[in-house]
Amino acid sequence: MNSKAARLLISGRVQGVAFRAYTEREAQGLGVKGWVRNLPDGRVEAHLEGDSSAVEKMIAWCRQGPSHARVTGVEIEWLSTEGHVGFEIRY
């Protein structure tokens, strides 16, 4: 398996639209590990890791988000994997 990890900073109308819950559900469906959380500045931060193709699919999904979200930008930082065993919402 070719694994990769990424940190995403997602901008736009991404809080108050269930972005974290939908991200968790999508990640679990793709087998992506990591976490997602709201930031005080109104953005959402996500750490994604797993199979390269699954992480790429997850990034593509984050560029759209759930139906009530309006994503205006996604910053990506490629990282080393940390060995997460599941996906969680962090508070």
Sequence and secondary structure as in RCSB ss.txt:
>XXXX:A:sequence
MNSKAARLLISGRVQGVAFRAYTEREAQGLGVKGWVRNLPDGRVEAHLEGDSSAVEKMIAWCRQGPSHARVTGVE
IEWLSTEGHVGFEIRY
>XXXX:A:secstr
  EEEEEEEEEEE SSSSHHHHHHHHHHHHT EEEEEE TTS EEEEEEEEHHHHHHHHHHHHH STT EEEEEE
EEEE      SEEE  
